[in-house]
Amino acid sequence: MGRFPQSVLFCCDHNAVRSPMAEGLMKKFYGQRAYVQSAGVKGELEVDGFSVAVCRELDVELERHRVRSFDEMQEWGDDLSAFDLIVALSPASQRHALELTRIYSLDVEYWPILDPTGLGDTREARLVSYRQARDQIRERMIARFGPPTEEE
């Protein structure tokens, strides 16, 4: 378990499924201990309804999440060099993060989280996949940052 970062950026392919879940869980578990944001390699989708549903089960609210790409993030003045830690949740976002940050001395970690999109034929089966992804993020987060400081 490394030191607790002051600022964390979670990233995945579209900032619609995995990285918003990670951002929401981190804020819920650790409150104000770190500045937390998320971004995607691309930002053309809306936040995924299944992500919203499975996070609501843990009292994490994603409805108002605004999807954004790395490019939009920089346009809005969130400089990547300001983050202590970037956690990539997909191979494409890991490559992108490493490319964008090679001139900075910050850590990029890769957490191989299941991409639940397109898994399952029924709503219930899809929710099971999304819960699996959510729970993988939660387990990695607690292993990396320690037990939640907020009430679960």
C-alpha positions in Angstrom: 0.0 0.0 0.0 1.5 3.3 -1.1 1.1 6.7 0.5 -2.2 8.3 0.3 -2.2 10.7 -2.7 -3.4 14.3 -2.5 -4.9 14.1 -6.0 -6.1 11.2 -8.2 -7.2 11.0 -11.7 -9.1 7.8 -12.8 -9.2 7.2 -16.5 -10.7 4.6 -18.9 -11.8 4.6 -22.5 -14.9 6.8 -22.5 -15.3 8.2 -18.9 -18.8 6.7 -19.0 -18.5 3.4 -17.1 -15.4 2.5 -15.1 -13.7 5.8 -14.3 -16.9 7.6 -13.1 -17.6 4.6 -10.8 -14.0 4.9 -9.4 -14.3 8.6 -9.0 -17.6 8.3 -7.1 -16.4 5.4 -4.9 -13.2 7.3 -4.0 -15.2 10.4 -3.0 -17.6 8.3 -1.0 -14.9 6.2 0.8 -12.3 8.9 1.4 -14.2 12.2 1.3 -12.1 15.3 1.1 -8.8 13.4 1.7 -7.9 13.7 -2.0 -8.9 15.8 -5.0 -10.5 13.2 -7.4 -11.4 13.5 -11.0 -11.9 11.2 -14.0 -11.4 11.3 -17.7 -11.5 9.1 -20.8 -9.4 8.7 -23.9 -12.6 9.8 -25.7 -15.5 11.7 -24.2 -18.4 11.3 -26.7 -20.8 9.2 -24.6 -23.1 10.0 -21.7 -22.5 8.4 -18.3 -23.8 4.8 -18.5 -27.1 4.1 -16.9 -26.0 0.7 -15.5 -23.0 2.4 -13.8 -25.4 4.8 -12.3 -27.7 2.0 -11.1 -25.0 -0.2 -9.5 -23.3 2.8 -7.8 -26.7 3.9 -6.4 -26.8 0.5 -4.6 -23.8 1.7 -2.5 -25.2 5.2 -2.1 -22.8 6.7 -4.7 -24.6 9.2 -6.9 -23.4 9.4 -10.5 -26.4 11.0 -12.2 -24.7 14.4 -12.5 -21.4 13.1 -13.7 -20.2 15.0 -16.8 -18.2 12.9 -19.2 -15.0 14.3 -20.4 -11.9 13.4 -22.3 -8.3 14.1 -21.5 -8.4 16.9 -24.1 -11.4 18.5 -22.6 -9.9 18.2 -19.2 -6.9 20.2 -20.3 -9.1 22.7 -22.1 -10.9 23.3 -18.8 -7.7 23.9 -17.0 -7.2 20.6 -15.2 -3.5 20.1 -15.7 -2.4 16.5 -15.7 0.9 17.4 -13.9 -1.2 18.6 -10.9 -2.2 15.0 -10.1 -0.1 12.8 -7.8 -1.5 9.6 -9.2 -3.3 8.5 -12.4 -5.1 5.2 -12.2 -5.8 3.7 -15.6 -8.7 1.2 -15.7 -8.2 0.1 -19.3 -5.2 -0.6 -21.5 -6.0 2.2 -23.9 -6.2 4.8 -21.1 -3.0 3.5 -19.6 -1.1 4.0 -22.9 -2.7 7.5 -23.3 -1.9 8.5 -19.7 1.8 7.3 -20.0 2.1 9.2 -23.3 0.7 12.4 -21.9 2.7 12.3 -18.7 6.1 11.1 -19.8 7.5 14.6 -19.1 6.1 14.7 -15.6 7.2 12.7 -12.5 3.9 11.3 -11.5 2.7 7.7 -11.0 0.5 5.9 -13.5 -1.0 2.7 -12.1 -2.9 0.2 -14.1 -5.8 -1.6 -12.5 -7.2 -4.3 -14.9 -10.9 -3.7 -14.4 -13.5 -5.7 -16.4 -15.3 -3.7 -19.1 -18.9 -4.7 -18.5 -20.4 -3.0 -21.6 -22.0 -5.5 -23.9 -21.9 -8.4 -21.4 -25.2 -10.0 -20.5 -28.4 -10.4 -22.5 -30.9 -9.3 -20.0 -31.0 -6.3 -17.7 -30.3 -8.4 -14.7 -27.4 -10.1 -16.4 -25.9 -6.8 -17.4 -26.3 -5.5 -13.9 -24.3 -8.5 -12.6 -21.4 -7.5 -15.0 -21.5 -3.9 -13.9 -21.6 -4.9 -10.2 -18.6 -7.1 -10.9 -16.7 -4.2 -12.4 -17.8 -1.9 -9.5 -16.6 -4.5 -6.9 -13.3 -5.0 -8.6 -12.7 -1.2 -8.4 -13.8 -1.2 -4.8 -11.4 -4.0 -3.8 -8.5 -2.5 -5.6 -9.2 0.9 -4.1 -9.3 -0.5 -0.5 -6.2 -2.6 -1.1 -4.4 0.5 -2.4 -5.7 3.3 -0.2 -6.8 1.5 3.0 -10.2 1.1 4.6 -12.8 3.7 3.8 -12.7 6.7 6.1 -16.3 7.6 5.4 -19.2 5.4 6.5 -20.1 2.8 3.9 
